[in-house]
Amino acid sequence: MRPRADLIVPLGHITGEEERALLDGAPEIPVLVSGHIHTGLAQPLTRDGRILVRVKSYGEEIGRLELQVDTEKKAPVFYTWKRIPVDDAALTPDADVAARIAHWETQVAPRVDVPLAVSRRFFTKREVKALIEQAVCEETGADFAFMNLEGVRDTLPAGQLLERHIWNIMPFENEVLIGSFKGRDLPPKGAGGRQIDPGRNYTLAVSDYTAANQQTADNLGTTGLEFPQHAGPMRDTIIDWYRKKKVIE
């Protein structure tokens, strides 16, 4: 592509490890705009005159990157980078988009605004992760469960919980997978800090996303684990658990 382009700018839904790998090992890429990590960068990452930028997730901000480019060298010679906060309270929704959202909300609301349980307090994302792991263990009978924190997409409020709240924390169509492992082979993240017997067999339940990406730091940090048993959709598992619990404390 380089002979036919003035500048190559990949837009990457990539991890922090992949960001660093591209900066360290891909000198032909002068500018990179990344995502996936939900926190923005206070300053661009740079390496030998190359630039990587990233903004916050969920539309909290947008970024403006202005480049002065040497088209012969196919590289930036000067840049400015600005993170721009988005204040939704100060913006008027686009009429066409608002109408489409309203249309689909009328279709969705009767299905998800169904009372589910009562929460005694507010739960952070890390606490919701622990609730998901508890729910999966109790619903599947697995000894341990692991949920990657980045996969938890919302907090839980105090008060009446609806099925909508579970859709908000788990919007993905992930399946629960279960594998059986000797204690010595169980990754520390899978054991959750609990005492294990190296010679005993344990079952570990994870999402199919974690099973497929088990090597990453956000997941199990290991390789070679197989999860042959399918235990159904994770969201349904969580909803069933909340309905049975009735009160979350």
For each residue, the residues with C-beta under 8 A, 3 or more apart:
1: 4 5 8
2: 5 8 28 74
3:
4: 1
5: 1 2 8 74
6: 69 71 74
7: 30 31 67 69 71 74 75 76
8: 1 2 5 28 29 30 31 74
9: 30 31 32 33
10: 22 29 32 33
11: 33 34 35
12: 18 19 22 32 33 34 35 36
13: 34 35 36
14: 18 19 22 34 35 36
15: 18 19 36 37 216 217 218
16: 19 20 37 217
17: 20 21 216 217
18: 12 14 15 21 22
19: 12 14 15 16 22 23 32 34 37 45 52 54
20: 16 17 23 24
21: 17 18 24 25 26
22: 10 12 14 18 19 25 26 29 32 52
23: 19 20 26 32 45 47 50 52
24: 20 21 47
25: 21 22
26: 21 22 23 29
27: 48 50
28: 2 8
29: 8 10 22 26 32 50
30: 7 8 9 49 50 51 74 75 76
31: 7 8 9 50 51 52 65 67 76
32: 9 10 12 19 22 23 29 50 51 52 53
33: 9 10 11 12 52 53 54 63 65
34: 11 12 13 14 19 37 52 53 54
35: 11 12 13 14 54 57
36: 12 13 14 15
37: 15 16 19 34 54
38: 56 57 58 150
39: 54 56 57
40: 54 55 56 61 63 83
41: 44 45 52 53 54 55
42:
43: 81
44: 41 51 52 53 79 81
45: 19 23 41 51 52 53
46: 49 50 51 52
47: 23 24 50 52
48: 27
49: 30 46 75 76
50: 23 27 29 30 31 32 46 47 75 76
51: 30 31 32 44 45 46 65 76 79 81
52: 19 22 23 31 32 33 34 41 44 45 46 47
53: 32 33 34 41 44 45 63 65 81
54: 19 33 34 35 37 39 40 41 63
55: 40 41 60 61 62 63 83
56: 38 39 40 60 61 83
57: 35 38 39 60
58: 38
59: 62 86 88
60: 55 56 57 85 86
61: 40 55 56 83 84 85 86
62: 55 59 83 84 86
63: 33 40 53 54 55 81 82 83 84
64: 80 81 82 84
65: 31 33 51 53 79 80 81
66: 79 80 81
67: 7 31 76 78 79
68: 76 77 78 79
69: 6 7 74 75 76 77
70: 73 74 75 76 77
71: 6 7 74
72:
73: 70
74: 2 5 6 7 8 30 69 70 71
75: 7 30 49 50 69 70
76: 7 30 31 49 50 51 67 68 69 70 79
77: 68 69 70
78: 67 68
79: 44 51 65 66 67 68 76
80: 64 65 66
81: 43 44 51 53 63 64 65 66
82: 63 64
83: 40 55 56 61 62 63
84: 61 62 63 64
85: 60 61
86: 59 60 61 62 91
87: 90 91
88: 59 91
89:
90: 87
91: 86 87 88
92:
93: 97 98
94: 97 98
95: 98 99
96: 99 100
97: 93 94 100 101
98: 93 94 95 101 102
99: 95 96 102 103
100: 96 97 103 104
101: 97 98 104 105
102: 98 99 105 106
103: 99 100 106 107
104: 100 101 107 108
105: 101 102 108 109
106: 102 103 109
107: 103 104 110 111
108: 104 105 111 112
109: 105 106 112 113
110: 107 113
111: 107 108 114 163
112: 108 109 162 163 164 167
113: 109 110 162 163 164
114: 111 162 163
115: 160 161 162
116: 161 162 163 165 166 239 242 243
117: 161 242 243 245 246 247 248
118: 159 160 161 246 247 248
119: 122 123 156 157 158 159 160 161 248
120: 158 247 248 249
121: 158 249
122: 119 155 156 157 158
123: 119 127 128 131 155 156 248
124: 127 128 155
125: 128 129 149 152 154 155
126: 129 130 149 152
127: 123 124 130 131 156
128: 123 124 125 131 132 152 154 155 156 169
129: 125 126 132 133 147 149 152
130: 126 127 133 134
131: 123 127 128 134 135 156 248
132: 128 129 135 136 145 147 152 169 170 234 238
133: 129 130 136 137 144 145 146 147 192
134: 130 131 137 138 145 241
135: 131 132 138 139 237 238 241 242
136: 132 133 139 140 142 145 147 176 205 234 237 238 241
137: 133 134 140 141 142 143 144 145 205
138: 134 135 141 241
139: 135 136 231 237 240 241
140: 136 137 145 176 178 205 231 237
141: 137 138 203
142: 136 137 145 178 203 204 205 231
143: 137 202 203 204
144: 133 137 186 190 191 192 194 202 203 204 205
145: 132 133 134 136 137 140 142 204 205 206
146: 133 189 190 192 204 205 206 210 219 220
147: 129 132 133 136 151 152 206 207 210
148: 151 152 207 209 210 218 219
149: 125 126 129 152 218
150: 38 218
151: 147 148 170 172 174 207 209 210
152: 125 126 128 129 132 147 148 149 169 170
153: 168 169 170 171
154: 125 128 165 168 169
155: 122 123 124 125 128 169
156: 119 122 123 127 128 131 161 165 169 248
157: 119 122 161 165
158: 119 120 121 122
159: 118 119
160: 115 118 119
161: 115 116 117 118 119 156 157 165 166 242 248
162: 112 113 114 115 116 165
163: 111 112 113 114 116 166 167 239
164: 112 113 167 168
165: 116 154 156 157 161 162 168 169
166: 116 161 163 169 170 235 238 239 242
167: 112 163 164 170 171 235
168: 153 154 164 165 171
169: 128 132 152 153 154 155 156 165 166 238
170: 132 151 152 153 166 167 174 234 235 238
171: 153 167 168
172: 151 207 209 234 235
173: 233 235
174: 151 170 207 208 209 233 234 235
175: 207 208 230 231 232 233 234
176: 136 140 205 206 207 208 230 231 232 233 234 237
177: 205 206 207 208 211 227 228 229 230 231
178: 140 142 203 204 205 206 227 228 229 230 231
179: 203 204 206 211 225 226 227 228 229
180: 201 202 203 204
181: 185 186 190 201 202 203 204 225
182: 185 186 198 199 200 201 202
183: 186 191 196 197 198 199 200 201 202
184: 198 199
185: 181 182 225
186: 144 181 182 183 190 191 196 202 204
187: 190 191 214 220 221 222 225
188: 191 193 221
189: 146 192 219 220 221
190: 144 146 181 186 187 204 206 220
191: 144 183 186 187 188 194 196 202
192: 133 144 146 189
193: 188
194: 144 191
195:
196: 183 186 191 200 202
197: 183 200
198: 182 183 184
199: 182 183 184
200: 182 183 196 197
201: 180 181 182 183
202: 143 144 180 181 182 183 186 191 196
203: 141 142 143 144 178 179 180 181
204: 142 143 144 145 146 178 179 180 181 186 190 225 227
205: 136 137 140 142 144 145 146 176 177 178 231
206: 145 146 147 176 177 178 179 190 210 211 214 219 220 227
207: 147 148 151 172 174 175 176 177 210 211 234
208: 174 175 176 177 211 212 227
209: 148 151 172 174 212 213 219
210: 146 147 148 151 206 207 213 214 219 220
211: 177 179 206 207 208 214 225 227
212: 208 209
213: 209 210 216 218 219
214: 187 206 210 211 219 220 221 222 223 225
215: 219 220 221 222 223
216: 15 17 213 219 221
217: 15 16 17 221
218: 15 148 149 150 213
219: 146 148 189 206 209 210 213 214 215 216
220: 146 187 189 190 206 210 214 215 225
221: 187 188 189 214 215 216 217
222: 187 214 215 225
223: 214 215
224:
225: 179 181 185 187 204 211 214 220 222
226: 179
227: 177 178 179 204 206 208 211
228: 177 178 179
229: 177 178 179
230: 175 176 177 178
231: 139 140 142 175 176 177 178 205 237
232: 175 176 236 237
233: 173 174 175 176 236 237
234: 132 136 170 172 174 175 176 207 237 238
235: 166 167 170 172 173 174 238 239
236: 232 233 239 240
237: 135 136 139 140 176 231 232 233 234 240 241
238: 132 135 136 166 169 170 234 235 241 242
239: 116 163 166 235 236 242 243
240: 139 236 237 243 244
241: 134 135 136 138 139 237 238 244 245
242: 116 117 135 161 166 238 239 245 248
243: 116 117 239 240 246
244: 240 241
245: 117 241 242 248
246: 117 118 243
247: 117 118 120
248: 117 118 119 120 123 131 156 161 242 245
249: 120 121
